[in-house]
């Protein structure tokens, strides 16, 4: 996987154009109800730095590289005017599904979170059934929450009445994904964490553990690295789905730019998660006919002021930028 070299700007320039915001969420997602990110302004626009707090500096450095690339380099030329996006359904009770899907007007594909800690297969089946009643294409995301036997049991049950478009990261490890794919051959397996958090993103594909690759701009280190990886994956017959890392409108803009620049885009992308926030740094963008246009996002200064974090959190994020910037070279 190769991408054009990018020389990061000096640290003082990065911090001079950085603001830290906290976005309130409508429902708990990934165990959080507030999403903190840093927005960085550069000569080409805005970038976003928002690695989750549990990530170490080495992993977070790719997120910073992505943010700086977006703020200092122009987006690659688009190949399409709009990008189809899927609805995202957290691990909510079935009676909340219509409320969640209403935030994704026109979406014909929904990704449903399953294998939530503290829940069971019965709840997953009920949630997926509620989504299927409203959306024609359903994919599920377990975030590596099952072992092999649990995954086989769950996928067999979840496809008893209707197919799944794919199952995203049913298990945590590459050997487990390979085994699930062997034992449930009628269900496409998509790799997410096994790509974005791996030293070798191609390992899961070479091992035969994935039919689809879920790729995200920030964890991969920027749009250009994502496009280079997508090209390599295409050589193995594996399509990509560009997804979000629970970003603000700024980070979502980078994901849309990447998806718009891909030669092929057979599946809807997970780039409609702005509906999960009760407030964002830019005006909400509702999909039209289940799609979004790849346009540059400029944050609203009033929203930045309203969503600004407390001084101690600003210091925490700025210190994190200092540490990760030193790793970029």
Secondary structure, DSSP 8 states (H G I E B T S, - for coil): ----------HHHHHHTEEEEEEEEEEEETTEEEEEEEEEEETTEEEEE---TTS-HHHHHHHHHHHHHHHHS-----S-S-EEB-EEE-S--GGGHHHHHTTSTT--EEEEE-S-TT--HHHHHHHHHHHHTT-SEEEEE-TT---HHHHHHHHHHHTSSS--S-EE--SSSHHHHHHHHHH-TTS-EEESHHHHT-SSTTHHHHTT--SEEEE-HHHHTSHHHHHHHHHHHHTTT-EEEEB-SS--HHHHHHHHHHHHH-S---S-BB--GGGGBSS-SS-----BTTEE--------HHHHHHHB--HHHHHHHHHHHHHHHHHH-
